[in-house]
Amino acid sequence: MNSLHKRRVKIVCTLGPASRSVDQLVALITDGMDVARLNFSHGTHDFHRVTIQNIREAARQCKKPVAILQDLQGPKLRAGTLPKEGIRLRAGDSILLFPEGKEPGKSKKGRICIPISAEIAMAVSKDTQKGARILFDDGKISTRVSAVFPPEILVEVEVGGTLTSNKGMNLPDSPLSIPCLTEKDLEDLSFGLAEGVDAVALSFVRSSADIETLRPKMHKITNDPPIVIPKIERVEAVDHQDSIIEVSDGLLIARGDMAVEVGAERVPIIQKRLIHGCNELGVPVITATQMLESMIQSPTPTRAEASDVANAVFDGTDAVMLSAETASGQYPREAVQVMSRIILEAEHAARASKETYGRHTEVMPFPGSVVDAIENSAALIAQQVGAVAIACITHSGMAARTLAKYRPVTPIVAIMDHESSLRRLSFVWGVQGEIIPRILATDDLFARVESVLKEAKWAESEDLVVVTAGVPTLRRGTTNMVKVHRVGVTSSRPARK
């Protein structure tokens, strides 16, 4: 069994100019990419269409399911277009923020006028108030509101620096009323659904209501919508994390904006809390931002970055994400290879100390849930009998997701009949998969599962495997059976002692 089969934590790679050709994608998939992230803050629909086609072709060549994550831009909280050299701001400077494309309405005398994105100017000016902070460029430049004249805001610089075009804004003291889905997002969403993306990441989420707003919009377009993964980056989202996790198909911890919003010192604790909350409910969670940042320009990571990735593994994350490292960096393949090696080392250590593996002793099945009881039992049984794999026969993938919640030592193999459903499991800890064209309640079903496991080299003759399924119906949500099966041994032939 190769190392990719052994690795449990998944790798998400952001694609861009450095990583979008078929050959480049084949290399990234070979090195360990499980999910391809498309950042819709950049690129045209034609650009993304070609990238999606290339991902599917590369995955076909590699014979590996690779999920596509469409990351919607959300409200553009940014400064507008400034001179090429930027504007030098000093502590004490008075700044007038005004909607880009319009002339300032207030007096310019003694003030530096800086445009901000027109689409958010009115809403931001109504939501903020005197004394609130407005930060620019990931918090490097700090200002404080001195007066508000909607849609304009007067601020005073507290920490200066050079501000250049389109740098991001953060308002950590101001709950924002701006919808997290903009007109651009809705257009991008329609495009993504037409192209068959597997997951949608929703930016600037504040509460569970934002996720519930998105779902009906997708259902109007398709009967098989992708999974929804909110990005946790706002203070309000951190405050409502439990209700957000409950209605989500996954979670993305966007540590960059979060650090600006809540303070970098709080991020590690919030990360652990979010991962633990997701682990308890079996919701896949992605840890993101600056994981191997130095590898944008260096072929090796810093020791701090290696520790960061390893600690995310120890925390229980389902996936880790590379951003510019693979999108525009000089060493995209090396970044994925390093990420995979760090994960494997951390998982080996975790397995030895049982920090991450064997979580069935910590996470308890939901009372009254048959699938939870079955999959929890499968994890225990597989470890007790020394099974080489746990095969989950599942239509939707829910049984495999539930099993992953218990972090079994034994590899999880989802046996499915739809590749799109299998791709959506690319976010889930430890789950690999195999396709059977049609899952039917026939007498030879287990023989077919055995054949698939042998062909994919998950098992050999005489190996023990644990199988879970819904018998006799095999309908969605009917998992009710766990079986210990010895490969190559029929019921009429005695098992090897």
C-alpha positions as CSV (number, residue, x, y, z in Angstrom):
1,M,0.0,0.0,0.0
2,N,1.5,3.3,-1.0
3,S,2.0,6.4,1.3
4,L,-1.0,8.2,-0.2
5,H,-3.3,5.4,0.9
6,K,-1.8,5.7,4.4
7,R,-2.2,9.5,4.7
8,R,-5.4,10.5,6.4
9,V,-5.4,14.3,6.5
10,K,-6.3,15.7,3.0
11,I,-4.5,18.4,1.1
12,V,-6.3,21.3,-0.6
13,C,-4.3,23.2,-3.2
14,T,-5.3,26.6,-4.6
15,L,-4.8,26.8,-8.3
16,G,-3.5,29.6,-10.4
17,P,-0.9,30.5,-13.1
18,A,1.7,28.1,-11.5
19,S,-0.6,25.1,-11.4
20,R,-3.4,24.9,-13.9
21,S,-2.1,23.0,-17.0
22,V,-3.0,19.3,-17.2
23,D,0.7,18.3,-16.8
24,Q,1.1,20.5,-13.7
25,L,-2.2,19.2,-12.2
26,V,-1.2,15.6,-12.9
27,A,2.0,16.3,-11.0
28,L,0.1,17.9,-8.0
29,I,-2.4,15.0,-7.9
30,T,0.5,12.5,-7.9
31,D,2.2,14.4,-5.1
32,G,-0.9,14.3,-3.0
33,M,-3.5,17.0,-3.9
34,D,-7.0,15.8,-2.9
35,V,-9.0,19.1,-3.5
36,A,-8.5,21.9,-6.0
37,R,-9.5,25.3,-4.8
38,L,-10.5,28.0,-7.3
39,N,-10.4,31.5,-5.9
40,F,-13.1,33.5,-7.5
41,S,-11.7,36.8,-6.2
42,H,-9.4,36.4,-9.3
43,G,-9.8,35.2,-12.8
44,T,-12.6,35.3,-15.4
45,H,-15.2,32.6,-16.0
46,D,-13.3,31.5,-19.1
47,F,-10.1,31.2,-17.1
48,H,-11.9,29.0,-14.5
49,R,-13.7,27.0,-17.1
50,V,-10.4,25.9,-18.7
51,T,-9.0,25.2,-15.2
52,I,-12.0,23.0,-14.3
53,Q,-11.7,21.0,-17.6
54,N,-8.0,20.5,-16.9
55,I,-8.6,19.3,-13.3
56,R,-11.1,16.7,-14.6
57,E,-8.8,15.5,-17.3
58,A,-5.8,15.3,-14.9
59,A,-7.9,13.4,-12.3
60,R,-9.0,11.0,-15.1
61,Q,-5.4,10.3,-16.1
62,C,-4.4,9.8,-12.4
63,K,-7.6,7.6,-11.8
64,K,-8.2,9.6,-8.6
65,P,-11.3,11.6,-7.5
66,V,-10.3,15.2,-7.0
67,A,-12.9,17.6,-5.6
68,I,-13.2,21.2,-6.9
69,L,-13.9,23.9,-4.3
70,Q,-15.3,27.1,-5.6
71,D,-14.3,29.9,-3.2
72,L,-16.7,32.8,-3.6
73,Q,-15.3,36.3,-3.2
74,G,-18.0,37.8,-0.9
75,P,-18.3,41.5,-0.2
76,K,-15.3,43.4,-1.5
77,L,-14.1,45.1,1.6
78,R,-11.2,46.9,-0.1
79,A,-9.6,50.2,-0.8
80,G,-10.0,51.4,-4.3
81,T,-7.5,52.3,-7.0
82,L,-4.6,54.4,-5.8
83,P,-1.5,55.8,-7.4
84,K,1.0,53.1,-8.5
85,E,3.4,54.0,-5.8
86,G,0.7,54.0,-3.2
87,I,-0.1,56.6,-0.5
88,R,2.2,57.1,2.5
89,L,0.1,57.4,5.7
90,R,1.5,58.6,9.0
91,A,0.1,58.5,12.5
92,G,-2.2,61.5,13.0
93,D,-3.1,61.9,9.4
94,S,-6.8,62.7,8.7
95,I,-8.3,60.4,6.0
96,L,-11.5,60.8,4.2
97,L,-12.9,57.4,2.9
98,F,-15.3,57.9,0.0
99,P,-17.0,55.7,-2.6
100,E,-14.8,54.9,-5.5
101,G,-16.0,56.5,-8.8
102,K,-17.5,59.5,-7.1
103,E,-16.1,62.9,-5.9
104,P,-15.8,63.4,-2.1
105,G,-18.7,65.3,-0.7
106,K,-16.9,66.6,2.3
107,S,-14.1,69.1,2.3
108,K,-10.7,67.8,1.3
109,K,-8.8,70.5,3.1
110,G,-6.3,69.0,5.5
111,R,-7.3,65.5,4.6
112,I,-6.0,62.6,2.5
113,C,-8.8,61.3,0.3
114,I,-8.8,57.5,-0.2
115,P,-11.5,55.7,-2.3
116,I,-13.0,52.5,-1.0
117,S,-15.1,49.9,-2.9
118,A,-18.3,51.6,-3.9
119,E,-20.5,48.5,-3.4
120,I,-19.8,48.5,0.4
121,A,-19.3,52.2,1.2
122,M,-22.9,53.0,2.2
123,A,-23.4,49.9,4.2
124,V,-20.0,50.2,6.0
125,S,-20.6,53.9,6.8
126,K,-24.0,53.0,8.4
127,D,-22.6,50.0,10.4
128,T,-19.5,51.8,11.8
129,Q,-19.5,54.5,14.4
130,K,-17.1,57.0,16.1
131,G,-14.3,55.3,17.9
132,A,-14.4,52.0,15.8
133,R,-11.2,50.7,14.2
134,I,-10.8,50.3,10.4
135,L,-7.7,48.3,9.4
136,F,-6.1,48.0,6.0
137,D,-3.6,45.6,4.4
138,D,-4.1,42.7,6.9
139,G,-4.0,45.0,9.8
140,K,-0.7,46.6,9.0
141,I,-2.3,50.1,8.8
142,S,-4.7,51.0,11.6
143,T,-7.1,53.9,11.7
144,R,-9.9,54.9,14.0
145,V,-13.3,56.5,13.0
146,S,-13.6,60.2,14.0
147,A,-16.8,61.0,12.2
148,V,-19.3,59.4,9.8
149,F,-21.2,61.1,7.0
150,P,-22.8,58.2,5.0
151,P,-21.5,57.1,2.6
152,E,-18.2,58.8,3.7
153,I,-16.1,58.1,6.8
154,L,-13.5,60.3,8.4
155,V,-10.7,58.4,10.2
156,E,-7.5,59.2,11.9
157,V,-4.3,57.1,11.3
158,E,-3.0,55.4,14.4
159,V,-0.4,53.1,12.8
160,G,0.8,54.3,9.4
161,G,2.4,52.7,6.4
162,T,2.1,52.7,2.6
163,L,-1.3,51.9,1.3
164,T,-1.6,50.5,-2.3
165,S,-4.5,49.7,-4.6
166,N,-7.1,47.2,-3.6
167,K,-5.8,46.3,-0.2
168,G,-8.3,44.7,2.1
169,M,-10.2,46.4,4.9
170,N,-11.2,44.9,8.2
171,L,-13.7,46.4,10.7
172,P,-13.3,44.3,13.9
173,D,-15.4,46.6,16.0
174,S,-18.3,46.9,13.6
175,P,-20.9,44.1,13.0
176,L,-21.6,44.4,9.3
177,S,-25.1,44.2,7.7
178,I,-23.7,43.6,4.2
179,P,-25.1,40.4,2.7
180,C,-22.3,37.8,2.3
181,L,-23.6,37.0,-1.2
182,T,-23.1,39.8,-3.7
183,E,-24.4,40.0,-7.2
184,K,-21.0,38.9,-8.4
185,D,-21.1,35.9,-6.1
186,L,-24.5,34.9,-7.5
187,E,-23.2,35.1,-11.1
188,D,-20.1,33.1,-10.1
189,L,-22.3,30.6,-8.3
190,S,-24.5,30.0,-11.3
191,F,-21.3,29.4,-13.4
192,G,-19.9,27.0,-10.8
193,L,-23.0,25.0,-10.6
194,A,-23.2,24.7,-14.4
195,E,-19.6,23.5,-14.4
196,G,-20.3,20.9,-11.7
197,V,-18.1,22.1,-8.8
198,D,-18.2,19.8,-5.8
199,A,-18.2,22.4,-3.0
200,V,-18.8,26.1,-2.5
201,A,-16.9,28.1,0.1
202,L,-18.9,31.0,1.5
203,S,-16.9,34.1,2.5
204,F,-17.6,36.5,5.4
205,V,-20.2,34.3,7.1
206,R,-21.7,35.8,10.2
207,S,-24.3,33.2,11.3
208,S,-26.1,30.1,10.3
209,A,-28.7,32.2,8.4
210,D,-26.0,33.0,5.8
211,I,-25.7,29.3,5.0
212,E,-29.5,28.8,5.0
213,T,-29.8,31.7,2.5
214,L,-27.4,30.0,0.1
215,R,-29.0,26.6,-0.1
216,P,-32.3,27.5,-1.7
217,K,-30.5,29.6,-4.3
218,M,-28.5,26.5,-5.3
219,H,-31.6,24.2,-5.3
220,K,-33.3,26.6,-7.8
221,I,-30.4,25.8,-10.2
222,T,-29.7,22.2,-9.6
223,N,-31.2,19.1,-8.0
224,D,-27.8,17.9,-6.8
225,P,-26.2,21.0,-5.2
226,P,-22.6,20.9,-4.0
227,I,-21.7,20.9,-0.4
228,V,-21.5,24.2,1.5
229,I,-18.3,25.2,3.4
230,P,-18.5,28.5,5.3
231,K,-15.3,30.3,6.0
232,I,-14.8,31.4,9.6
233,E,-13.0,34.8,9.5
234,R,-15.4,37.3,11.1
235,V,-15.8,37.9,14.9
236,E,-19.6,37.2,14.5
237,A,-18.8,33.8,13.0
238,V,-16.5,32.9,15.9
239,D,-19.3,33.9,18.3
240,H,-21.8,31.7,16.5
241,Q,-19.6,28.8,15.6
242,D,-21.8,26.0,17.1
243,S,-24.9,27.0,15.1
244,I,-22.8,27.4,12.0
245,I,-21.2,24.0,12.3
246,E,-24.6,22.4,12.8
247,V,-26.0,23.5,9.4
248,S,-22.7,23.2,7.4
249,D,-21.3,20.4,5.3
250,G,-17.8,21.5,6.2
251,L,-15.8,24.4,7.7
252,L,-12.8,26.5,6.5
253,I,-10.8,28.2,9.2
254,A,-9.5,31.3,7.3
255,R,-6.8,32.3,9.8
256,G,-5.6,35.4,7.9
257,D,-8.7,37.7,8.2
258,M,-9.5,36.0,11.5
259,A,-6.2,37.1,13.0
260,V,-6.8,40.7,11.9
261,E,-10.4,40.6,13.3
262,V,-9.7,38.9,16.7
263,G,-6.0,39.3,17.2
264,A,-3.3,36.8,16.2
265,E,-2.9,35.6,19.8
266,R,-6.4,34.2,19.9
267,V,-6.2,32.3,16.6
268,P,-4.6,29.1,17.9
269,I,-7.2,28.7,20.6
270,I,-10.1,29.4,18.2
271,Q,-8.6,26.9,15.7
272,K,-8.6,24.2,18.4
273,R,-12.1,25.0,19.4
274,L,-13.5,25.0,15.9
275,I,-11.7,21.7,15.0
276,H,-13.0,20.1,18.2
277,G,-16.6,21.3,17.5
278,C,-16.4,19.9,13.9
279,N,-14.9,16.6,15.1
280,E,-17.7,16.0,17.6
281,L,-20.4,16.4,14.8
282,G,-18.4,14.7,12.1
283,V,-18.2,17.9,10.0
284,P,-15.0,18.0,7.9
285,V,-12.8,21.0,8.7
286,I,-10.0,22.7,6.7
287,T,-7.2,24.6,8.3
288,A,-6.0,27.4,6.0
289,T,-3.7,30.4,5.5
290,Q,0.1,30.7,5.5
291,M,0.7,27.1,6.3
292,L,3.9,26.9,4.2
293,E,4.0,30.6,3.2
294,S,7.8,30.8,2.9
295,M,7.6,28.1,0.2
296,I,6.2,30.7,-2.2
297,Q,9.8,31.6,-2.8
298,S,11.8,28.9,-1.0
299,P,12.0,25.1,-1.7
300,T,11.9,24.3,2.0
301,P,9.6,25.5,4.8
302,T,10.6,27.1,8.1
303,R,10.5,25.0,11.2
304,A,7.6,27.1,12.5
305,E,5.6,26.3,9.4
306,A,6.3,22.5,9.8
307,S,5.1,22.8,13.4
308,D,2.0,24.6,12.3
309,V,1.0,21.9,9.9
310,A,1.8,19.2,12.4
311,N,-0.2,20.9,15.2
312,A,-3.2,21.1,12.9
313,V,-3.0,17.4,12.4
314,F,-2.7,16.8,16.2
315,D,-5.7,19.1,16.7
316,G,-7.8,16.8,14.5
317,T,-8.2,18.8,11.2
318,D,-9.6,16.9,8.2
319,A,-7.6,18.9,5.7
320,V,-4.9,21.5,5.4
321,M,-4.8,24.1,2.6
322,L,-2.1,25.7,0.4
323,S,-2.8,29.1,-1.1
324,A,-0.2,31.1,-2.9
325,E,2.2,28.3,-2.4
326,T,0.6,26.4,-5.2
327,A,-1.3,29.1,-7.0
328,S,1.6,31.5,-7.9
329,G,4.6,30.2,-6.0
330,Q,7.9,29.1,-7.4
331,Y,7.7,25.6,-5.8
332,P,4.1,24.3,-6.1
333,R,5.1,20.6,-6.3
334,E,7.6,20.8,-3.5
335,A,5.0,22.5,-1.3
336,V,2.6,19.6,-1.7
337,Q,5.4,17.0,-1.2
338,V,6.5,18.7,2.0
339,M,2.9,19.1,3.2
340,S,2.4,15.3,2.7
341,R,5.6,14.4,4.5
342,I,4.8,16.6,7.5
343,I,1.3,15.1,7.7
344,L,2.6,11.5,7.5
345,E,5.2,12.1,10.3
346,A,2.6,13.8,12.5
347,E,0.1,11.0,11.9
348,H,2.7,8.4,12.7
349,A,3.4,10.2,16.0
350,A,-0.3,10.7,16.7
351,R,-1.0,7.0,16.1
352,A,1.7,6.0,18.5
353,S,0.4,8.3,21.2
354,K,-3.3,7.9,20.3
355,E,-3.7,11.7,20.3
356,T,-5.7,11.7,17.1
357,Y,-6.4,8.0,16.3
358,G,-8.8,5.9,18.4
359,R,-11.0,9.0,19.0
360,H,-14.0,6.6,19.4
361,T,-13.1,6.7,23.1
362,E,-13.8,10.4,23.1
363,V,-16.5,11.0,20.5
364,M,-19.7,9.2,21.4
365,P,-22.5,8.2,18.9
366,F,-25.6,10.3,18.8
367,P,-28.3,8.5,21.0
368,G,-30.8,6.8,18.8
369,S,-28.7,7.0,15.6
370,V,-28.3,3.6,14.0
371,V,-25.6,4.7,11.6
372,D,-23.6,6.2,14.4
373,A,-23.8,3.0,16.4
374,I,-22.9,0.9,13.4
375,E,-19.9,3.0,12.3
376,N,-18.6,3.4,15.9
377,S,-18.8,-0.4,16.3
378,A,-17.0,-0.9,12.9
379,A,-14.1,1.2,14.1
380,L,-13.7,-0.8,17.3
381,I,-14.2,-4.2,15.6
382,A,-11.7,-3.4,12.9
383,Q,-9.0,-2.5,15.4
384,Q,-9.8,-5.6,17.6
385,V,-9.6,-8.1,14.7
386,G,-6.7,-6.5,12.8
387,A,-8.8,-5.7,9.7
388,V,-6.9,-4.2,6.8
389,A,-9.8,-1.9,5.7
390,I,-13.3,-0.8,6.6
391,A,-15.5,-0.8,3.5
392,C,-18.5,1.5,3.8
393,I,-21.1,0.7,1.1
394,T,-22.8,4.1,0.9
395,H,-24.8,6.1,-1.7
396,S,-24.5,9.6,-0.2
397,G,-21.2,9.1,1.7
398,M,-22.8,9.8,5.1
399,A,-21.8,6.5,6.5
400,A,-18.1,7.1,5.6
401,R,-18.3,10.6,7.1
402,T,-19.8,9.2,10.2
403,L,-17.1,6.5,10.5
404,A,-14.3,9.1,10.0
405,K,-15.6,10.9,13.1
406,Y,-14.3,8.1,15.2
407,R,-10.8,8.4,13.6
408,P,-10.2,4.6,13.2
409,V,-6.7,3.3,12.8
410,T,-8.0,1.1,10.0
411,P,-8.2,2.7,6.5
412,I,-11.7,3.7,5.4
413,V,-12.8,2.8,1.9
414,A,-16.1,4.2,0.7
415,I,-17.8,1.9,-1.9
416,M,-20.0,4.1,-4.0
417,D,-21.9,4.2,-7.3
418,H,-21.6,7.9,-8.1
419,E,-18.2,9.7,-8.7
420,S,-19.6,13.1,-7.8
421,S,-20.6,11.8,-4.3
422,L,-17.1,10.2,-3.9
423,R,-15.4,13.5,-4.8
424,R,-17.2,15.2,-2.0
425,L,-15.6,12.8,0.4
426,S,-12.2,14.3,-0.6
427,F,-12.6,16.7,2.3
428,V,-13.1,14.0,4.9
429,W,-10.3,12.7,7.1
430,G,-9.1,9.2,6.1
431,V,-11.7,8.4,3.5
432,Q,-10.6,6.9,0.2
433,G,-13.0,5.5,-2.2
434,E,-13.8,3.0,-5.0
435,I,-16.7,3.0,-7.5
436,I,-19.1,0.2,-8.3
437,P,-21.2,1.1,-11.3
438,R,-24.5,0.1,-9.5
439,I,-25.0,-0.8,-5.9
440,L,-27.8,-3.3,-5.8
441,A,-29.1,-5.6,-3.1
442,T,-27.9,-8.8,-4.7
443,D,-26.3,-12.0,-3.4
444,D,-23.0,-11.3,-5.0
445,L,-22.7,-7.7,-3.6
446,F,-20.0,-8.7,-1.0
447,A,-18.1,-10.6,-3.7
448,R,-18.1,-7.5,-5.8
449,V,-16.9,-5.4,-2.9
450,E,-14.1,-8.0,-2.2
451,S,-13.1,-7.9,-5.9
452,V,-12.9,-4.1,-5.8
453,L,-10.7,-4.1,-2.7
454,K,-8.4,-6.7,-4.1
455,E,-8.1,-4.9,-7.5
456,A,-7.3,-1.6,-5.7
457,K,-4.8,-3.4,-3.5
458,W,-6.6,-2.6,-0.3
459,A,-6.7,-6.3,0.6
460,E,-5.3,-9.7,-0.4
461,S,-6.7,-13.2,0.0
462,E,-7.1,-14.3,3.7
463,D,-7.1,-10.6,4.9
464,L,-10.0,-9.5,7.2
465,V,-12.1,-6.5,6.2
466,V,-15.0,-5.0,8.0
467,V,-18.0,-4.1,5.8
468,T,-20.9,-1.8,6.7
469,A,-24.0,-1.4,4.6
470,G,-27.8,-1.0,4.7
471,V,-29.3,-4.5,4.2
472,P,-31.5,-5.6,2.5
473,T,-32.5,-2.2,1.0
474,L,-29.3,-0.4,0.3
475,R,-31.3,2.9,0.2
476,R,-29.9,6.2,1.4
477,G,-29.6,6.5,5.1
478,T,-30.3,2.8,5.9
479,T,-26.9,1.6,7.2
480,N,-27.8,-1.1,9.7
481,M,-25.2,-3.9,9.3
482,V,-21.6,-4.5,10.1
483,K,-19.9,-7.7,8.9
484,V,-16.4,-9.1,9.4
485,H,-15.4,-10.7,6.1
486,R,-12.3,-12.8,5.3
487,V,-11.2,-12.2,1.7
488,G,-11.5,-15.2,-0.5
489,V,-13.3,-17.3,2.0
490,T,-16.9,-18.3,1.3
491,S,-19.5,-19.3,3.8
492,S,-19.1,-22.9,2.8
493,R,-15.4,-22.9,3.4
494,P,-13.9,-22.8,6.9
495,A,-11.8,-19.8,7.8
496,R,-8.1,-20.1,8.3
497,K,-7.2,-20.5,12.0
